[in-house]
Structure formats: structure tokens, C-alpha cells
Amino acid sequence: MANSVITTTGLILKEIDYRESDKLLTILTKDLGVVFVKARGAKRTKNKSSAATGLFAYSNLALFRMGDKFTIDSADSIDLFFGLHSDIVKISLAAYICELCSVFAPEMEPAEQQLRLALNTLHLLEKDKRDPLLLKAIFELRLTAISGFFPDLTVCQSCDEEDFSLSFFSPSDGTLLCGECAKHHPRRRDDLPLSRAALTAMRHVIYSPDEKIYNFSLSGDSQAQFFRACEQNLLYYAEKTPVSLSFLKSIL
């Protein structure tokens, strides 16, 4: 493939020091999905691209492509999310969000939806607009859905009813059983109980437009059920526990 310069926008998911002054970056881009990029001289404070290539920075990027390798040609920041670095919970959750993006977003394919979801979630986290644990759960469920792992939460898989006070969700099966059908159905190994409120919240996150997925609240047992179901659904598709999740749980 001929060498070229590609312009796009991207969120810096991970940075690794490389040699004396360079960095190796993992970036979630709008047009190319997840890409791995060398940023020459990015560790130098006088480098004009230094801030725009820092962790959690959202930037306009010009990427020089040579075959299947990329280097930063230029970078100008759009939002540096400074507020995420001032709080241990925020920075830990932001790191978790970024790790999940690197796992679920495609490589070398457009990832506009994943990028928008990450940016919206980081903005709400930075500005204290929503509870961090609620943002975590919403991000987990929505990310898996837009990445192609879409559970069927519309009806009971056995009786086709839509409304019930108690249901059971199986991440591995991706379906629901209402409380009555669950009494007569062979127990699925990962069934998770959901109140009506918890199920309504999951449906809202999956089926609502992007700008509305954060517009609800939960409390008590329903909140705990929602948090658990979103995390277990994510972990089933991730196949292994993200390193950043273990650290995040250790500080919460």
C-alpha cells in the first residue's frame, strides 16, 4: 500500500514510553477504529503535539501511514479531559473505559459510534453529571450492543410476554425468562434476577438514541441488579476480566 497521510479524530486510549523521547499510542479513531501509532518526540515538553497525544486526549490527528504502520504527522487537541486526572475514581474508570474500547472497537474499520459513546461518557464523568457506577454500567451495556453483541430484552423467550415484575437475564444466552416461566424452565447457569425497573433501564440503554441513554435513575436493589447484569454481560463477551476493572473495584 502506498504511503499516505490520513486525517481523522481520535481518543488516546493508552500510551507507552518508547526510547528516550517517543511514545507508542493506542488510539480509537473515528475513521480507522483502533490503531497503534508511534509518536516521535511526544515525551518532549516543547513538542507541540505533546498534550494532544497524552492519555485521554481527544484530538484532530494527521497520521502518516507506511504499509500497516502509523506515525503521528501532527496532532491538535480538541478536549484534554483534564478533570479526569484529579480524582482516583475518575482516572480509574476512564482507564477502564479506554481498555474496553481497545477490546471491543474494531481495528482498521470506522468506529464512530464507539468513539462517540466513549467521549460522551468521559464528559459526564469529568463534569460530575452522573454517578460513576451508573456511567460504568451504561457504558458496558451500550458498548457491547453497538459492537454487535445485542441481547434480546423485548420478550420472555418462553411465553413472549413483554411486561413482568420479575425476570431473569442470561448473558450467555442473551435472552429473558419471566418469573413464571423460570419456575418451569431448566435453570440457566448465569441467570440474573431483574426487577421491572432494572429491566426497563437495560432496555432504555440498548434501544434509546445516543443522546438519551443516560437519562434515567435507579436505586436500591434495582440499581444493584442493573449494575451486575451490565457487568456480567460485558465480561461474558470480553472473555477475560480487564486488568483495569480489577483495579477499579479495589478502590471503589
C-alpha positions as CSV (number, residue, x, y, z in Angstrom):
1,M,0.0,0.0,0.0
2,A,1.3,3.5,-0.9
3,N,2.3,5.8,1.8
4,S,-0.3,8.4,2.7
5,V,-1.4,10.9,5.4
6,I,-4.8,10.2,6.9
7,T,-6.7,12.9,8.8
8,T,-9.2,11.9,11.5
9,T,-10.2,12.5,15.1
10,G,-9.2,10.1,17.9
11,L,-9.1,9.4,21.6
12,I,-5.8,8.3,23.2
13,L,-6.6,5.1,24.9
14,K,-3.1,4.1,26.0
15,E,0.4,5.5,26.0
16,I,3.7,3.6,26.5
17,D,7.1,5.3,26.7
18,Y,9.4,4.3,23.9
19,R,13.1,5.0,23.7
20,E,14.2,8.4,25.0
21,S,11.6,10.8,23.7
22,D,8.9,8.7,21.8
23,K,5.6,7.2,22.8
24,L,3.7,4.2,21.4
25,L,0.0,5.1,21.4
26,T,-3.3,3.1,21.1
27,I,-5.9,5.4,19.6
28,L,-9.6,5.0,19.0
29,T,-10.2,6.9,15.8
30,K,-13.4,7.8,14.0
31,D,-12.4,6.5,10.6
32,L,-9.9,3.7,11.3
33,G,-11.2,2.3,14.6
34,V,-8.3,1.2,16.9
35,V,-4.9,2.0,15.6
36,F,-1.4,1.6,17.0
37,V,0.8,4.7,16.4
38,K,4.3,5.9,17.1
39,A,4.5,9.5,18.3
40,R,8.1,10.7,17.7
41,G,9.3,13.2,20.3
42,A,6.0,13.2,22.1
43,K,7.7,13.0,25.5
44,R,9.5,16.3,24.9
45,T,7.6,19.1,26.7
46,K,8.4,21.5,23.9
47,N,6.8,19.2,21.3
48,K,3.7,21.0,20.0
49,S,1.9,17.6,19.8
50,S,2.8,16.5,23.4
51,A,-0.5,17.5,25.1
52,A,-2.7,16.3,22.1
53,T,-1.1,12.8,22.3
54,G,-1.5,12.4,26.1
55,L,-3.7,9.8,27.8
56,F,-7.4,10.6,27.4
57,A,-6.8,13.4,24.9
58,Y,-9.3,13.8,22.1
59,S,-7.5,15.3,19.1
60,N,-7.5,16.1,15.5
61,L,-4.9,13.8,14.0
62,A,-2.9,13.5,10.9
63,L,-1.5,10.0,10.7
64,F,1.3,9.1,8.3
65,R,0.8,5.6,7.1
66,M,3.5,3.4,5.7
67,G,2.1,0.0,4.9
68,D,0.4,-1.2,8.1
69,K,2.4,1.2,10.4
70,F,1.3,4.6,11.5
71,T,3.2,7.6,13.0
72,I,1.8,11.0,14.1
73,D,2.4,13.6,11.5
74,S,0.5,16.3,13.5
75,A,-1.9,16.5,16.4
76,D,-4.1,19.3,17.8
77,S,-6.2,18.8,20.9
78,I,-10.0,19.2,20.9
79,D,-10.5,18.2,24.6
80,L,-7.8,17.1,27.0
81,F,-10.2,16.0,29.8
82,F,-8.0,17.5,32.5
83,G,-10.6,16.9,35.2
84,L,-10.2,13.1,34.9
85,H,-6.7,13.3,36.2
86,S,-7.6,14.9,39.5
87,D,-9.6,12.1,41.1
88,I,-8.6,8.4,41.6
89,V,-12.1,7.1,40.9
90,K,-12.4,9.2,37.7
91,I,-9.0,8.2,36.3
92,S,-9.5,4.6,37.1
93,L,-13.0,4.5,35.5
94,A,-11.6,6.4,32.5
95,A,-8.8,3.8,32.1
96,Y,-11.4,1.0,32.2
97,I,-13.5,2.7,29.6
98,C,-10.4,3.1,27.4
99,E,-9.4,-0.5,27.9
100,L,-12.9,-1.7,26.9
101,C,-12.7,0.4,23.7
102,S,-9.4,-1.3,22.8
103,V,-11.1,-4.7,23.3
104,F,-14.4,-4.1,21.6
105,A,-13.9,-1.4,18.9
106,P,-12.8,-2.7,15.5
107,E,-9.3,-2.3,14.1
108,M,-8.9,-0.6,10.7
109,E,-12.7,0.0,10.4
110,P,-14.8,3.1,11.2
111,A,-15.8,3.3,14.9
112,E,-17.8,6.5,15.1
113,Q,-20.4,5.0,17.4
114,Q,-17.8,3.6,19.9
115,L,-15.9,6.9,19.9
116,R,-19.0,9.0,20.5
117,L,-20.1,6.7,23.4
118,A,-16.6,7.0,25.0
119,L,-16.4,10.8,24.6
120,N,-19.9,11.3,26.0
121,T,-19.3,9.1,29.0
122,L,-15.9,10.7,29.7
123,H,-17.5,14.2,29.5
124,L,-20.2,13.2,32.0
125,L,-17.7,11.6,34.3
126,E,-15.3,14.6,34.2
127,K,-18.1,17.1,34.9
128,D,-19.8,15.0,37.7
129,K,-23.0,14.9,35.7
130,R,-23.8,11.3,36.7
131,D,-22.8,8.7,39.3
132,P,-19.6,7.0,38.2
133,L,-21.0,3.5,38.8
134,L,-24.1,4.3,36.7
135,L,-21.9,5.6,33.9
136,K,-19.8,2.4,34.1
137,A,-22.9,0.2,33.7
138,I,-24.4,2.2,30.9
139,F,-21.1,2.2,29.0
140,E,-20.6,-1.6,29.4
141,L,-24.1,-2.4,28.1
142,R,-24.2,0.1,25.3
143,L,-20.7,-0.7,24.1
144,T,-21.4,-4.4,23.8
145,A,-24.7,-3.7,21.9
146,I,-23.2,-1.3,19.3
147,S,-20.3,-3.7,18.9
148,G,-22.7,-6.4,17.7
149,F,-23.4,-8.3,20.9
150,F,-27.1,-7.5,21.2
151,P,-29.2,-9.3,23.8
152,D,-32.9,-9.7,23.2
153,L,-34.7,-8.0,26.1
154,T,-38.0,-7.4,24.4
155,V,-40.0,-10.5,25.5
156,C,-39.7,-13.7,27.6
157,Q,-38.2,-16.3,25.3
158,S,-40.7,-18.9,26.5
159,C,-44.1,-17.2,26.6
160,D,-43.4,-14.0,24.5
161,E,-44.8,-11.7,27.2
162,E,-43.3,-8.2,27.4
163,D,-44.2,-6.9,30.8
164,F,-43.4,-8.7,34.1
165,S,-42.5,-7.7,37.6
166,L,-39.6,-10.2,37.8
167,S,-37.4,-11.6,35.1
168,F,-34.1,-13.5,34.7
169,F,-31.5,-12.5,32.2
170,S,-28.8,-14.9,30.9
171,P,-25.7,-13.1,29.4
172,S,-24.5,-16.3,27.7
173,D,-28.0,-16.9,26.2
174,G,-28.7,-13.3,25.6
175,T,-32.4,-13.7,26.5
176,L,-35.0,-13.2,29.2
177,L,-37.3,-15.5,31.1
178,C,-40.2,-14.1,33.0
179,G,-40.6,-15.1,36.7
180,E,-43.4,-17.6,36.0
181,C,-41.6,-19.3,33.1
182,A,-38.4,-19.5,35.1
183,K,-40.2,-21.7,37.6
184,H,-40.7,-24.4,35.0
185,H,-37.6,-23.8,32.8
186,P,-34.3,-25.6,33.4
187,R,-32.1,-23.2,35.4
188,R,-29.5,-21.5,33.2
189,R,-26.1,-21.3,34.9
190,D,-25.8,-17.5,34.7
191,D,-29.4,-16.3,35.2
192,L,-29.5,-12.9,36.9
193,P,-32.7,-11.6,38.5
194,L,-34.1,-8.3,37.2
195,S,-36.9,-6.2,38.7
196,R,-39.2,-4.3,36.3
197,A,-37.2,-1.1,36.9
198,A,-33.8,-2.8,36.3
199,L,-35.1,-4.4,33.1
200,T,-36.6,-1.1,31.9
201,A,-33.2,0.5,32.5
202,M,-31.4,-2.1,30.4
203,R,-34.0,-1.7,27.6
204,H,-33.5,2.0,27.7
205,V,-29.7,1.8,27.4
206,I,-29.9,-0.6,24.5
207,Y,-32.8,0.8,22.4
208,S,-32.6,4.6,23.0
209,P,-30.8,7.1,20.8
210,D,-27.3,8.0,21.9
211,E,-28.3,11.3,23.5
212,K,-30.9,9.7,25.8
213,I,-29.2,6.7,27.2
214,Y,-28.0,8.5,30.3
215,N,-31.5,10.0,31.2
216,F,-32.7,7.7,34.0
217,S,-32.0,6.9,37.6
218,L,-32.2,3.8,39.8
219,S,-31.8,3.0,43.4
220,G,-31.8,0.1,45.9
221,D,-32.0,-3.5,44.6
222,S,-32.9,-2.4,41.1
223,Q,-29.7,-0.4,40.8
224,A,-27.6,-3.3,42.1
225,Q,-29.3,-5.7,39.7
226,F,-28.7,-3.3,36.8
227,F,-25.0,-2.9,37.7
228,R,-24.4,-6.6,38.0
229,A,-26.3,-7.5,34.8
230,C,-24.4,-4.9,32.7
231,E,-21.0,-6.0,34.0
232,Q,-21.7,-9.8,33.7
233,N,-22.9,-9.3,30.1
234,L,-19.8,-7.3,29.3
235,L,-17.5,-9.9,30.9
236,Y,-19.1,-12.8,29.0
237,Y,-18.2,-11.2,25.7
238,A,-14.8,-9.9,26.9
239,E,-13.9,-13.5,27.8
240,K,-11.4,-12.3,30.4
241,T,-11.5,-9.7,33.2
242,P,-9.9,-6.4,32.1
243,V,-6.9,-5.5,34.2
244,S,-8.4,-2.0,34.8
245,L,-11.6,-3.5,36.2
246,S,-9.8,-5.3,39.0
247,F,-8.0,-2.1,39.9
248,L,-11.2,0.0,39.7
249,K,-13.0,-2.4,42.1
250,S,-10.2,-2.2,44.5
251,I,-10.7,1.5,45.0
252,L,-14.5,1.7,44.9
